[in-house]
Amino acid sequence: MQAKDLVKYLVIVTKATRRMGIIVRSFASREKPLSYSEDNIFAKILRGEARAAKVYEDAQTFAFMDAMPQVPGHTLVIPKYPSEDLFDIPPDNLAATIKNVQLVGRAVRAAFEAPGIMIAQLSGRAAGQTVFHLHFHILPRHHGLELKFHAREFEDFAVLESHAQKIREQLAHIKS
Ligand code: 5GP
């Protein structure tokens, strides 16, 4: 290789490396995942554009009844941070969300007198995720009461609201 070809090669490599650095830095500092869609139903609920039977809210999280419950009391806890799944949320936001999965889980357990609680989190279509805003399912479980199919049948909003009310009462009790 001649000296001028070597210089040309080094210039190309230097420019490419700099460009990669810019891409990596802008990816690391992004405010939301590149694929996150603001059109998903949970984003609409957070913006108040779709109704939900609300159970709990704080600065970083929101909890509400699943509209197609697999058992009575099926509740969802979501971060307000726009994350698509478990892997694109900053650890602090995730920690705040999990803390409230425990809090709301306690209230669901008491409200539905459940001997068991199942927590589910589906990340990715292959895992069965259907709404692409991170969420944790809280499902009260009783011996002999099987789960209905996932995301199949809408419950009456009045029923969801009455379940939310039962859970809110337990939360008030727990937090007092
Ligand atoms: P995934 O399949 O993503 O783990 O769970 C999404 C959940 O969202 C399902 O359990 C489904 O029943 C619930 N869901 C879907 N659409 C709505 C809706 O419009 N409102 C509420 N509250 N839940 C919904």
Backbone and ligand atoms as CSV (ligand in chain L), in Angstrom:
chain,resi,resn,atom,element,x,y,z
A,1,MET,N,N,0.851,-1.206,0.000
A,1,MET,CA,C,0.000,0.000,0.000
A,1,MET,C,C,0.878,1.243,0.000
A,2,GLN,N,N,0.543,2.224,-0.885
A,2,GLN,CA,C,1.345,3.445,-0.938
A,2,GLN,C,C,0.964,4.374,0.220
A,3,ALA,N,N,1.881,5.324,0.520
A,3,ALA,CA,C,1.658,6.223,1.668
A,3,ALA,C,C,0.345,7.002,1.521
A,4,LYS,N,N,0.037,7.510,0.296
A,4,LYS,CA,C,-1.176,8.328,0.130
A,4,LYS,C,C,-2.456,7.473,0.301
A,5,ASP,N,N,-2.368,6.190,-0.101
A,5,ASP,CA,C,-3.513,5.297,0.111
A,5,ASP,C,C,-3.717,5.026,1.600
A,6,LEU,N,N,-2.605,4.883,2.294
A,6,LEU,CA,C,-2.666,4.629,3.729
A,6,LEU,C,C,-3.311,5.817,4.451
A,7,VAL,N,N,-2.929,7.054,4.046
A,7,VAL,CA,C,-3.494,8.268,4.661
A,7,VAL,C,C,-5.000,8.295,4.402
A,8,LYS,N,N,-5.379,8.026,3.109
A,8,LYS,CA,C,-6.807,8.031,2.746
A,8,LYS,C,C,-7.573,7.027,3.610
A,9,TYR,N,N,-6.994,5.841,3.788
A,9,TYR,CA,C,-7.618,4.777,4.576
A,9,TYR,C,C,-7.808,5.228,6.029
A,10,LEU,N,N,-6.749,5.865,6.581
A,10,LEU,CA,C,-6.820,6.308,7.984
A,10,LEU,C,C,-7.891,7.379,8.174
A,11,VAL,N,N,-8.021,8.293,7.174
A,11,VAL,CA,C,-9.050,9.349,7.260
A,11,VAL,C,C,-10.440,8.716,7.293
A,12,ILE,N,N,-10.652,7.731,6.413
A,12,ILE,CA,C,-11.971,7.071,6.356
A,12,ILE,C,C,-12.286,6.386,7.692
A,13,VAL,N,N,-11.298,5.661,8.228
A,13,VAL,CA,C,-11.513,4.930,9.486
A,13,VAL,C,C,-11.812,5.919,10.621
A,14,THR,N,N,-11.051,7.048,10.653
A,14,THR,CA,C,-11.256,8.043,11.729
A,14,THR,C,C,-12.675,8.608,11.655
A,15,LYS,N,N,-13.131,8.967,10.447
A,15,LYS,CA,C,-14.485,9.551,10.302
A,15,LYS,C,C,-15.548,8.544,10.737
A,16,ALA,N,N,-15.369,7.295,10.298
A,16,ALA,CA,C,-16.365,6.262,10.627
A,16,ALA,C,C,-16.427,6.053,12.134
A,17,THR,N,N,-15.255,6.034,12.780
A,17,THR,CA,C,-15.219,5.819,14.234
A,17,THR,C,C,-15.935,6.958,14.953
A,18,ARG,N,N,-15.702,8.209,14.470
A,18,ARG,CA,C,-16.344,9.371,15.104
A,18,ARG,C,C,-17.871,9.272,14.963
A,19,ARG,N,N,-18.297,8.907,13.736
A,19,ARG,CA,C,-19.749,8.782,13.505
A,19,ARG,C,C,-20.383,7.732,14.425
A,20,MET,N,N,-19.690,6.603,14.576
A,20,MET,CA,C,-20.200,5.531,15.460
A,20,MET,C,C,-20.340,6.056,16.887
A,21,GLY,N,N,-19.345,6.874,17.303
A,21,GLY,CA,C,-19.366,7.441,18.666
A,21,GLY,C,C,-20.593,8.310,18.855
A,22,ILE,N,N,-20.931,9.111,17.838
A,22,ILE,CA,C,-22.108,10.001,17.919
A,22,ILE,C,C,-23.374,9.148,18.028
A,23,ILE,N,N,-23.444,8.093,17.200
A,23,ILE,CA,C,-24.642,7.230,17.229
A,23,ILE,C,C,-24.789,6.575,18.605
A,24,VAL,N,N,-23.677,6.032,19.131
A,24,VAL,CA,C,-23.736,5.346,20.431
A,24,VAL,C,C,-24.154,6.335,21.514
A,25,ARG,N,N,-23.555,7.589,21.476
A,25,ARG,CA,C,-23.892,8.573,22.515
A,25,ARG,C,C,-25.359,8.983,22.437
A,26,SER,N,N,-25.874,9.209,21.220
A,26,SER,CA,C,-27.257,9.665,21.115
A,26,SER,C,C,-28.218,8.539,21.493
A,27,PHE,N,N,-27.821,7.280,21.259
A,27,PHE,CA,C,-28.662,6.150,21.650
A,27,PHE,C,C,-28.725,6.075,23.176
A,28,ALA,N,N,-27.536,6.264,23.805
A,28,ALA,CA,C,-27.476,6.148,25.267
A,28,ALA,C,C,-28.265,7.255,25.951
A,29,SER,N,N,-28.340,8.446,25.339
A,29,SER,CA,C,-29.001,9.557,26.014
A,29,SER,C,C,-30.446,9.743,25.540
A,30,ARG,N,N,-30.969,8.789,24.753
A,30,ARG,CA,C,-32.303,8.971,24.205
A,30,ARG,C,C,-33.332,9.026,25.327
A,31,GLU,N,N,-34.430,9.753,25.078
A,31,GLU,CA,C,-35.431,9.899,26.124
A,31,GLU,C,C,-36.421,8.750,26.137
A,32,LYS,N,N,-36.604,8.113,25.022
A,32,LYS,CA,C,-37.484,6.949,25.004
A,32,LYS,C,C,-36.961,5.957,23.979
A,33,PRO,N,N,-37.367,4.678,24.145
A,33,PRO,CA,C,-36.876,3.673,23.209
A,33,PRO,C,C,-37.223,4.048,21.771
A,34,LEU,N,N,-36.329,3.708,20.859
A,34,LEU,CA,C,-36.545,4.109,19.472
A,34,LEU,C,C,-37.842,3.547,18.919
A,35,SER,N,N,-38.240,2.354,19.396
A,35,SER,CA,C,-39.431,1.731,18.821
A,35,SER,C,C,-40.700,2.023,19.618
A,36,TYR,N,N,-40.612,2.764,20.729
A,36,TYR,CA,C,-41.798,3.008,21.568
A,36,TYR,C,C,-42.835,3.819,20.796
A,37,SER,N,N,-44.086,3.332,20.815
A,37,SER,CA,C,-45.141,4.064,20.121
A,37,SER,C,C,-46.070,4.746,21.119
A,38,GLU,N,N,-46.255,6.043,20.954
A,38,GLU,CA,C,-47.159,6.821,21.822
A,38,GLU,C,C,-48.618,6.452,21.576
A,39,ASP,N,N,-48.880,5.624,20.551
A,39,ASP,CA,C,-50.252,5.244,20.214
A,39,ASP,C,C,-50.760,4.052,21.005
A,40,ASN,N,N,-49.873,3.420,21.798
A,40,ASN,CA,C,-50.353,2.220,22.501
A,40,ASN,C,C,-51.396,2.620,23.550
A,41,ILE,N,N,-52.291,1.685,23.877
A,41,ILE,CA,C,-53.455,1.987,24.724
A,41,ILE,C,C,-53.041,2.458,26.128
A,42,PHE,N,N,-51.937,1.960,26.657
A,42,PHE,CA,C,-51.544,2.387,28.010
A,42,PHE,C,C,-51.010,3.827,27.998
A,43,ALA,N,N,-50.352,4.209,26.909
A,43,ALA,CA,C,-49.911,5.609,26.779
A,43,ALA,C,C,-51.135,6.519,26.735
A,44,LYS,N,N,-52.193,6.044,26.044
A,44,LYS,CA,C,-53.442,6.839,25.967
A,44,LYS,C,C,-54.094,6.939,27.349
A,45,ILE,N,N,-54.073,5.853,28.105
A,45,ILE,CA,C,-54.623,5.887,29.471
A,45,ILE,C,C,-53.830,6.884,30.311
A,46,LEU,N,N,-52.502,6.842,30.199
A,46,LEU,CA,C,-51.661,7.776,30.975
A,46,LEU,C,C,-51.950,9.231,30.606
A,47,ARG,N,N,-52.273,9.471,29.331
A,47,ARG,CA,C,-52.554,10.854,28.899
A,47,ARG,C,C,-54.011,11.241,29.171
A,48,GLY,N,N,-54.804,10.295,29.697
A,48,GLY,CA,C,-56.215,10.578,29.973
A,48,GLY,C,C,-57.081,10.539,28.728
A,49,GLU,N,N,-56.575,9.939,27.658
A,49,GLU,CA,C,-57.336,9.871,26.401
A,49,GLU,C,C,-58.199,8.605,26.312
A,50,ALA,N,N,-57.905,7.632,27.184
A,50,ALA,CA,C,-58.725,6.405,27.250
A,50,ALA,C,C,-59.032,6.162,28.721
A,51,ARG,N,N,-60.238,5.628,29.000
A,51,ARG,CA,C,-60.601,5.470,30.409
A,51,ARG,C,C,-60.006,4.186,30.986
A,52,ALA,N,N,-59.840,4.214,32.294
A,52,ALA,CA,C,-59.349,3.030,32.996
A,52,ALA,C,C,-59.891,3.069,34.413
A,53,ALA,N,N,-60.102,1.893,34.992
A,53,ALA,CA,C,-60.530,1.822,36.398
A,53,ALA,C,C,-59.265,1.924,37.246
A,54,LYS,N,N,-58.994,3.145,37.690
A,54,LYS,CA,C,-57.720,3.451,38.356
A,54,LYS,C,C,-57.700,2.920,39.793
A,55,VAL,N,N,-56.531,2.376,40.144
A,55,VAL,CA,C,-56.343,1.829,41.484
A,55,VAL,C,C,-55.392,2.704,42.291
A,56,TYR,N,N,-54.339,3.178,41.636
A,56,TYR,CA,C,-53.294,3.900,42.364
A,56,TYR,C,C,-52.451,4.707,41.369
A,57,GLU,N,N,-51.921,5.830,41.851
A,57,GLU,CA,C,-51.014,6.628,41.011
A,57,GLU,C,C,-50.023,7.357,41.902
A,58,ASP,N,N,-48.777,7.437,41.474
A,58,ASP,CA,C,-47.819,8.340,42.115
A,58,ASP,C,C,-46.986,8.980,41.006
A,59,ALA,N,N,-45.887,9.650,41.379
A,59,ALA,CA,C,-45.143,10.426,40.383
A,59,ALA,C,C,-44.607,9.557,39.240
A,60,GLN,N,N,-44.270,8.320,39.551
A,60,GLN,CA,C,-43.604,7.500,38.535
A,60,GLN,C,C,-44.429,6.337,38.000
A,61,THR,N,N,-45.538,6.031,38.665
A,61,THR,CA,C,-46.276,4.816,38.262
A,61,THR,C,C,-47.785,5.017,38.261
A,62,PHE,N,N,-48.484,4.055,37.657
A,62,PHE,CA,C,-49.943,4.099,37.553
A,62,PHE,C,C,-50.429,2.650,37.634
A,63,ALA,N,N,-51.546,2.431,38.343
A,63,ALA,CA,C,-52.099,1.066,38.441
A,63,ALA,C,C,-53.589,1.110,38.139
A,64,PHE,N,N,-54.089,0.114,37.424
A,64,PHE,CA,C,-55.493,0.094,36.995
A,64,PHE,C,C,-55.910,-1.337,36.687
A,65,MET,N,N,-57.229,-1.529,36.562
A,65,MET,CA,C,-57.734,-2.878,36.313
A,65,MET,C,C,-57.504,-3.268,34.849
A,66,ASP,N,N,-57.113,-4.525,34.658
A,66,ASP,CA,C,-57.018,-5.061,33.299
A,66,ASP,C,C,-58.444,-5.147,32.723
A,67,ALA,N,N,-58.632,-4.631,31.525
A,67,ALA,CA,C,-59.973,-4.577,30.922
A,67,ALA,C,C,-60.486,-5.961,30.511
A,68,MET,N,N,-59.569,-6.923,30.338
A,68,MET,CA,C,-59.962,-8.304,29.977
A,68,MET,C,C,-59.383,-9.247,31.019
A,69,PRO,N,N,-59.923,-9.152,32.245
A,69,PRO,CA,C,-59.291,-9.877,33.357
A,69,PRO,C,C,-59.284,-11.387,33.165
A,70,GLN,N,N,-58.178,-11.990,33.562
A,70,GLN,CA,C,-58.097,-13.462,33.506
A,70,GLN,C,C,-58.684,-14.080,34.770
A,71,VAL,N,N,-58.750,-13.279,35.833
A,71,VAL,CA,C,-59.474,-13.618,37.071
A,71,VAL,C,C,-60.002,-12.295,37.625
A,72,PRO,N,N,-61.063,-12.341,38.473
A,72,PRO,CA,C,-61.490,-11.093,39.104
A,72,PRO,C,C,-60.335,-10.507,39.925
A,73,GLY,N,N,-60.105,-9.212,39.750
A,73,GLY,CA,C,-59.029,-8.553,40.503
A,73,GLY,C,C,-57.738,-8.403,39.719
A,74,HIS,N,N,-57.724,-8.877,38.474
A,74,HIS,CA,C,-56.523,-8.777,37.621
A,74,HIS,C,C,-56.156,-7.291,37.437
A,75,THR,N,N,-55.005,-6.917,37.964
A,75,THR,CA,C,-54.587,-5.508,38.006
A,75,THR,C,C,-53.263,-5.331,37.272
A,76,LEU,N,N,-53.056,-4.159,36.710
A,76,LEU,CA,C,-51.809,-3.864,36.000
A,76,LEU,C,C,-51.099,-2.694,36.680
A,77,VAL,N,N,-49.791,-2.793,36.789
A,77,VAL,CA,C,-48.979,-1.669,37.291
A,77,VAL,C,C,-48.015,-1.294,36.179
A,78,ILE,N,N,-48.008,-0.007,35.837
A,78,ILE,CA,C,-47.136,0.438,34.731
A,78,ILE,C,C,-46.287,1.639,35.175
A,79,PRO,N,N,-45.094,1.771,34.595
A,79,PRO,CA,C,-44.323,2.994,34.828
A,79,PRO,C,C,-44.872,4.108,33.943
A,80,LYS,N,N,-44.714,5.360,34.377
A,80,LYS,CA,C,-45.087,6.468,33.484
A,80,LYS,C,C,-44.006,6.657,32.416
A,81,TYR,N,N,-42.814,6.196,32.710
A,81,TYR,CA,C,-41.706,6.285,31.746
A,81,TYR,C,C,-42.079,5.490,30.482
A,82,PRO,N,N,-41.851,6.084,29.310
A,82,PRO,CA,C,-42.258,5.403,28.068
A,82,PRO,C,C,-41.342,4.253,27.674
A,83,SER,N,N,-41.498,3.124,28.347
A,83,SER,CA,C,-40.671,1.958,28.025
A,83,SER,C,C,-41.540,0.880,27.401
A,84,GLU,N,N,-40.981,0.248,26.398
A,84,GLU,CA,C,-41.747,-0.759,25.676
A,84,GLU,C,C,-41.796,-2.079,26.459
A,85,ASP,N,N,-40.674,-2.433,27.061
A,85,ASP,CA,C,-40.634,-3.690,27.806
A,85,ASP,C,C,-39.619,-3.592,28.937
A,86,LEU,N,N,-39.318,-4.728,29.539
A,86,LEU,CA,C,-38.461,-4.750,30.742
A,86,LEU,C,C,-37.047,-4.243,30.479
A,87,PHE,N,N,-36.635,-4.268,29.228
A,87,PHE,CA,C,-35.218,-4.043,28.939
A,87,PHE,C,C,-34.868,-2.626,28.516
A,88,ASP,N,N,-35.869,-1.738,28.385
A,88,ASP,CA,C,-35.508,-0.387,27.985
A,88,ASP,C,C,-35.983,0.651,28.996
A,89,ILE,N,N,-36.040,0.258,30.255
A,89,ILE,CA,C,-36.418,1.209,31.305
A,89,ILE,C,C,-35.216,1.417,32.221
A,90,PRO,N,N,-34.940,2.683,32.590
A,90,PRO,CA,C,-33.824,2.915,33.516
A,90,PRO,C,C,-34.099,2.214,34.855
A,91,PRO,N,N,-33.058,1.684,35.506
A,91,PRO,CA,C,-33.235,0.912,36.741
A,91,PRO,C,C,-34.022,1.647,37.829
A,92,ASP,N,N,-33.855,2.969,37.957
A,92,ASP,CA,C,-34.583,3.695,39.014
A,92,ASP,C,C,-36.091,3.662,38.777
A,93,ASN,N,N,-36.493,3.833,37.517
A,93,ASN,CA,C,-37.925,3.788,37.187
A,93,ASN,C,C,-38.474,2.375,37.394
A,94,LEU,N,N,-37.643,1.400,37.044
A,94,LEU,CA,C,-38.067,0.003,37.234
A,94,LEU,C,C,-38.238,-0.285,38.724
A,95,ALA,N,N,-37.296,0.214,39.530
A,95,ALA,CA,C,-37.366,-0.023,40.981
A,95,ALA,C,C,-38.651,0.586,41.553
A,96,ALA,N,N,-39.008,1.803,41.093
A,96,ALA,CA,C,-40.234,2.462,41.579
A,96,ALA,C,C,-41.452,1.637,41.177
A,97,THR,N,N,-41.407,1.065,39.991
A,97,THR,CA,C,-42.542,0.273,39.501
A,97,THR,C,C,-42.697,-1.011,40.322
A,98,ILE,N,N,-41.585,-1.707,40.533
A,98,ILE,CA,C,-41.627,-2.967,41.289
A,98,ILE,C,C,-42.081,-2.718,42.726
A,99,LYS,N,N,-41.639,-1.586,43.283
A,99,LYS,CA,C,-42.051,-1.248,44.649
A,99,LYS,C,C,-43.586,-1.173,44.709
A,100,ASN,N,N,-44.176,-0.605,43.673
A,100,ASN,CA,C,-45.634,-0.482,43.673
A,100,ASN,C,C,-46.344,-1.757,43.234
A,101,VAL,N,N,-45.638,-2.648,42.554
A,101,VAL,CA,C,-46.205,-3.983,42.304
A,101,VAL,C,C,-46.400,-4.670,43.659
A,102,GLN,N,N,-45.419,-4.488,44.544
A,102,GLN,CA,C,-45.547,-5.092,45.883
A,102,GLN,C,C,-46.688,-4.437,46.667
A,103,LEU,N,N,-46.733,-3.089,46.639
A,103,LEU,CA,C,-47.769,-2.358,47.382
A,103,LEU,C,C,-49.178,-2.718,46.872
A,104,VAL,N,N,-49.371,-2.603,45.563
A,104,VAL,CA,C,-50.690,-2.880,44.984
A,104,VAL,C,C,-51.011,-4.383,45.125
A,105,GLY,N,N,-49.973,-5.225,44.990
A,105,GLY,CA,C,-50.166,-6.674,45.162
A,105,GLY,C,C,-50.721,-6.996,46.543
A,106,ARG,N,N,-50.197,-6.326,47.557
A,106,ARG,CA,C,-50.713,-6.534,48.933
A,106,ARG,C,C,-52.188,-6.180,49.010
A,107,ALA,N,N,-52.539,-5.043,48.388
A,107,ALA,CA,C,-53.928,-4.582,48.446
A,107,ALA,C,C,-54.848,-5.536,47.658
A,108,VAL,N,N,-54.378,-6.035,46.518
A,108,VAL,CA,C,-55.173,-6.985,45.713
A,108,VAL,C,C,-55.372,-8.270,46.522
A,109,ARG,N,N,-54.304,-8.725,47.155
A,109,ARG,CA,C,-54.378,-9.965,47.947
A,109,ARG,C,C,-55.437,-9.833,49.049
A,110,ALA,N,N,-55.435,-8.664,49.721
A,110,ALA,CA,C,-56.409,-8.456,50.805
A,110,ALA,C,C,-57.817,-8.291,50.240
A,111,ALA,N,N,-57.959,-7.509,49.179
A,111,ALA,CA,C,-59.290,-7.214,48.626
A,111,ALA,C,C,-59.982,-8.479,48.115
A,112,PHE,N,N,-59.205,-9.406,47.556
A,112,PHE,CA,C,-59.803,-10.614,46.961
A,112,PHE,C,C,-59.550,-11.866,47.811
A,113,GLU,N,N,-59.073,-11.625,49.039
A,113,GLU,CA,C,-58.803,-12.723,49.986
A,113,GLU,C,C,-58.114,-13.880,49.267
A,114,ALA,N,N,-57.033,-13.540,48.573
A,114,ALA,CA,C,-56.359,-14.524,47.719
A,114,ALA,C,C,-55.240,-15.219,48.484
A,115,PRO,N,N,-55.271,-16.546,48.518
A,115,PRO,CA,C,-54.172,-17.256,49.167
A,115,PRO,C,C,-52.869,-17.189,48.356
A,116,GLY,N,N,-52.992,-16.864,47.075
A,116,GLY,CA,C,-51.801,-16.741,46.233
A,116,GLY,C,C,-51.911,-15.555,45.287
A,117,ILE,N,N,-50.751,-15.005,44.940
A,117,ILE,CA,C,-50.716,-13.899,43.964
A,117,ILE,C,C,-49.725,-14.288,42.878
A,118,MET,N,N,-50.154,-14.126,41.651
A,118,MET,CA,C,-49.252,-14.409,40.525
A,118,MET,C,C,-48.857,-13.076,39.884
A,119,ILE,N,N,-47.560,-12.876,39.692
A,119,ILE,CA,C,-47.068,-11.677,38.998
A,119,ILE,C,C,-46.555,-12.130,37.631
A,120,ALA,N,N,-47.012,-11.470,36.569
A,120,ALA,CA,C,-46.544,-11.838,35.229
A,120,ALA,C,C,-46.038,-10.605,34.501
A,121,GLN,N,N,-45.006,-10.784,33.747
A,121,GLN,CA,C,-44.460,-9.682,32.924
A,121,GLN,C,C,-44.017,-10.297,31.602
A,122,LEU,N,N,-44.631,-9.864,30.522
A,122,LEU,CA,C,-44.303,-10.418,29.206
A,122,LEU,C,C,-43.515,-9.370,28.424
A,123,SER,N,N,-42.319,-9.721,28.012
A,123,SER,CA,C,-41.494,-8.813,27.212
A,123,SER,C,C,-41.269,-9.417,25.841
A,124,GLY,N,N,-41.864,-8.796,24.839
A,124,GLY,CA,C,-41.670,-9.271,23.460
A,124,GLY,C,C,-42.846,-10.100,22.971
A,125,ARG,N,N,-43.135,-9.922,21.674
A,125,ARG,CA,C,-44.254,-10.619,21.032
A,125,ARG,C,C,-44.172,-12.136,21.233
A,126,ALA,N,N,-42.942,-12.659,21.164
A,126,ALA,CA,C,-42.781,-14.112,21.287
A,126,ALA,C,C,-43.151,-14.604,22.679
A,127,ALA,N,N,-43.108,-13.686,23.650
A,127,ALA,CA,C,-43.487,-14.050,25.028
A,127,ALA,C,C,-44.986,-13.863,25.239
A,128,GLY,N,N,-45.677,-13.320,24.236
A,128,GLY,CA,C,-47.122,-13.106,24.347
A,128,GLY,C,C,-47.503,-11.671,24.637
A,129,GLN,N,N,-46.522,-10.753,24.660
A,129,GLN,CA,C,-46.848,-9.338,24.929
A,129,GLN,C,C,-47.747,-8.794,23.825
A,130,THR,N,N,-48.818,-8.105,24.253
A,130,THR,CA,C,-49.747,-7.553,23.257
A,130,THR,C,C,-49.842,-6.030,23.329
A,131,VAL,N,N,-49.484,-5.453,24.486
A,131,VAL,CA,C,-49.467,-3.984,24.605
A,131,VAL,C,C,-48.022,-3.579,24.879
A,132,PHE,N,N,-47.497,-2.689,24.029
A,132,PHE,CA,C,-46.068,-2.412,24.065
A,132,PHE,C,C,-45.726,-1.170,24.882
A,133,HIS,N,N,-46.213,-1.212,26.125
A,133,HIS,CA,C,-45.776,-0.289,27.185
A,133,HIS,C,C,-45.585,-1.208,28.391
A,134,LEU,N,N,-44.387,-1.187,28.973
A,134,LEU,CA,C,-44.070,-2.119,30.066
A,134,LEU,C,C,-45.184,-2.176,31.112
A,135,HIS,N,N,-45.561,-3.383,31.522
A,135,HIS,CA,C,-46.555,-3.535,32.588
A,135,HIS,C,C,-46.344,-4.843,33.319
A,136,PHE,N,N,-46.759,-4.832,34.578
A,136,PHE,CA,C,-46.728,-6.033,35.409
A,136,PHE,C,C,-48.175,-6.425,35.708
A,137,HIS,N,N,-48.494,-7.691,35.487
A,137,HIS,CA,C,-49.826,-8.220,35.816
A,137,HIS,C,C,-49.809,-8.694,37.268
A,138,ILE,N,N,-50.854,-8.343,38.008
A,138,ILE,CA,C,-51.057,-8.900,39.353
A,138,ILE,C,C,-52.343,-9.717,39.292
A,139,LEU,N,N,-52.223,-11.026,39.537
A,139,LEU,CA,C,-53.392,-11.911,39.428
A,139,LEU,C,C,-53.624,-12.640,40.749
A,140,PRO,N,N,-54.766,-12.326,41.409
A,140,PRO,CA,C,-55.073,-13.099,42.614
A,140,PRO,C,C,-55.406,-14.538,42.234
A,141,ARG,N,N,-54.866,-15.512,42.956
A,141,ARG,CA,C,-55.103,-16.932,42.629
A,141,ARG,C,C,-55.751,-17.666,43.803
A,142,HIS,N,N,-56.727,-18.468,43.468
A,142,HIS,CA,C,-57.414,-19.303,44.449
A,142,HIS,C,C,-57.356,-20.745,43.962
A,143,HIS,N,N,-57.240,-21.680,44.877
A,143,HIS,CA,C,-57.236,-23.097,44.499
A,143,HIS,C,C,-58.494,-23.407,43.688
A,144,GLY,N,N,-58.316,-24.022,42.556
A,144,GLY,CA,C,-59.465,-24.464,41.765
A,144,GLY,C,C,-60.059,-23.393,40.859
A,145,LEU,N,N,-59.569,-22.167,40.946
A,145,LEU,CA,C,-60.104,-21.114,40.055
A,145,LEU,C,C,-59.092,-20.883,38.930
A,146,GLU,N,N,-59.416,-21.423,37.759
A,146,GLU,CA,C,-58.476,-21.369,36.636
A,146,GLU,C,C,-58.449,-19.982,36.009
A,147,LEU,N,N,-57.330,-19.660,35.349
A,147,LEU,CA,C,-57.221,-18.388,34.627
A,147,LEU,C,C,-58.028,-18.465,33.341
A,148,LYS,N,N,-58.713,-17.378,32.994
A,148,LYS,CA,C,-59.340,-17.291,31.664
A,148,LYS,C,C,-58.241,-17.024,30.634
A,149,PHE,N,N,-58.598,-17.088,29.356
A,149,PHE,CA,C,-57.611,-16.811,28.308
A,149,PHE,C,C,-57.108,-15.373,28.416
A,150,HIS,N,N,-55.877,-15.189,27.989
A,150,HIS,CA,C,-55.197,-13.896,28.032
A,150,HIS,C,C,-55.802,-12.919,27.007
A,151,ALA,N,N,-56.176,-11.718,27.486
A,151,ALA,CA,C,-56.619,-10.626,26.614
A,151,ALA,C,C,-57.702,-11.062,25.620
A,152,ARG,N,N,-58.740,-11.744,26.133
A,152,ARG,CA,C,-59.734,-12.323,25.232
A,152,ARG,C,C,-61.105,-11.652,25.341
A,153,GLU,N,N,-61.564,-11.396,26.596
A,153,GLU,CA,C,-62.966,-11.004,26.795
A,153,GLU,C,C,-63.070,-9.782,27.705
A,154,PHE,N,N,-63.665,-8.690,27.169
A,154,PHE,CA,C,-63.795,-7.466,27.969
A,154,PHE,C,C,-64.789,-7.661,29.112
A,155,GLU,N,N,-64.462,-7.132,30.278
A,155,GLU,CA,C,-65.369,-7.120,31.433
A,155,GLU,C,C,-66.134,-5.800,31.423
A,156,ASP,N,N,-67.347,-5.803,32.017
A,156,ASP,CA,C,-68.108,-4.549,32.142
A,156,ASP,C,C,-67.295,-3.534,32.943
A,157,PHE,N,N,-67.340,-2.280,32.510
A,157,PHE,CA,C,-66.543,-1.267,33.207
A,157,PHE,C,C,-67.023,-1.103,34.656
A,158,ALA,N,N,-68.349,-1.259,34.882
A,158,ALA,CA,C,-68.874,-1.102,36.248
A,158,ALA,C,C,-68.277,-2.165,37.181
A,159,VAL,N,N,-68.086,-3.362,36.667
A,159,VAL,CA,C,-67.487,-4.442,37.479
A,159,VAL,C,C,-66.027,-4.089,37.777
A,160,LEU,N,N,-65.309,-3.636,36.743
A,160,LEU,CA,C,-63.897,-3.251,36.944
A,160,LEU,C,C,-63.797,-2.148,37.987
A,161,GLU,N,N,-64.702,-1.176,37.893
A,161,GLU,CA,C,-64.673,-0.049,38.817
A,161,GLU,C,C,-64.954,-0.531,40.254
A,162,SER,N,N,-65.876,-1.491,40.401
A,162,SER,CA,C,-66.165,-1.983,41.759
A,162,SER,C,C,-64.959,-2.752,42.310
A,163,HIS,N,N,-64.243,-3.464,41.448
A,163,HIS,CA,C,-63.032,-4.154,41.906
A,163,HIS,C,C,-61.943,-3.141,42.278
A,164,ALA,N,N,-61.816,-2.095,41.464
A,164,ALA,CA,C,-60.815,-1.044,41.750
A,164,ALA,C,C,-61.110,-0.404,43.108
A,165,GLN,N,N,-62.402,-0.187,43.367
A,165,GLN,CA,C,-62.807,0.422,44.636
A,165,GLN,C,C,-62.383,-0.443,45.829
A,166,LYS,N,N,-62.602,-1.768,45.693
A,166,LYS,CA,C,-62.204,-2.692,46.770
A,166,LYS,C,C,-60.698,-2.606,47.030
A,167,ILE,N,N,-59.930,-2.502,45.945
A,167,ILE,CA,C,-58.464,-2.465,46.087
A,167,ILE,C,C,-58.031,-1.114,46.677
A,168,ARG,N,N,-58.676,-0.043,46.212
A,168,ARG,CA,C,-58.345,1.297,46.754
A,168,ARG,C,C,-58.599,1.349,48.263
A,169,GLU,N,N,-59.695,0.705,48.707
A,169,GLU,CA,C,-59.999,0.702,50.152
A,169,GLU,C,C,-58.881,-0.001,50.917
A,170,GLN,N,N,-58.392,-1.106,50.379
A,170,GLN,CA,C,-57.303,-1.827,51.058
A,170,GLN,C,C,-56.017,-1.008,51.038
A,171,LEU,N,N,-55.783,-0.302,49.942
A,171,LEU,CA,C,-54.576,0.543,49.865
A,171,LEU,C,C,-54.625,1.636,50.923
A,172,ALA,N,N,-55.795,2.236,51.084
A,172,ALA,CA,C,-55.943,3.302,52.087
A,172,ALA,C,C,-55.632,2.735,53.464
A,173,HIS,N,N,-56.085,1.504,53.689
A,173,HIS,CA,C,-55.866,0.831,54.968
A,173,HIS,C,C,-54.361,0.564,55.168
A,174,ILE,N,N,-53.705,0.033,54.121
A,174,ILE,CA,C,-52.281,-0.314,54.199
A,174,ILE,C,C,-51.439,0.923,54.425
A,175,LYS,N,N,-51.797,2.007,53.730
A,175,LYS,CA,C,-50.957,3.218,53.775
A,175,LYS,C,C,-51.204,4.069,55.027
A,176,SER,N,N,-52.318,3.761,55.772
A,176,SER,CA,C,-52.615,4.627,56.936
A,176,SER,C,C,-51.853,4.139,58.187
L,1,5GP,P1,P,-49.702,-8.243,27.614
L,1,5GP,O1,O,-50.282,-9.238,26.666
L,1,5GP,O2,O,-49.053,-7.153,26.826
L,1,5GP,O3,O,-48.814,-8.833,28.674
L,1,5GP,O4,O,-50.926,-7.646,28.437
L,1,5GP,C1,C,-51.711,-6.603,27.997
L,1,5GP,C2,C,-52.912,-6.600,28.881
L,1,5GP,O5,O,-53.612,-5.401,28.622
L,1,5GP,C3,C,-53.877,-7.747,28.640
L,1,5GP,O6,O,-54.051,-8.493,29.819
L,1,5GP,C4,C,-55.157,-7.074,28.179
L,1,5GP,O7,O,-56.311,-7.690,28.698
L,1,5GP,C5,C,-54.988,-5.669,28.710
L,1,5GP,N1,N,-55.657,-4.642,27.911
L,1,5GP,C6,C,-55.741,-4.576,26.553
L,1,5GP,N2,N,-56.416,-3.472,26.182
L,1,5GP,C7,C,-56.757,-2.830,27.332
L,1,5GP,C8,C,-57.456,-1.620,27.593
L,1,5GP,O8,O,-57.938,-0.908,26.692
L,1,5GP,N3,N,-57.591,-1.241,28.894
L,1,5GP,C9,C,-57.087,-2.001,29.920
L,1,5GP,N4,N,-57.296,-1.561,31.167
L,1,5GP,N5,N,-56.442,-3.157,29.702
L,1,5GP,C10,C,-56.261,-3.567,28.423
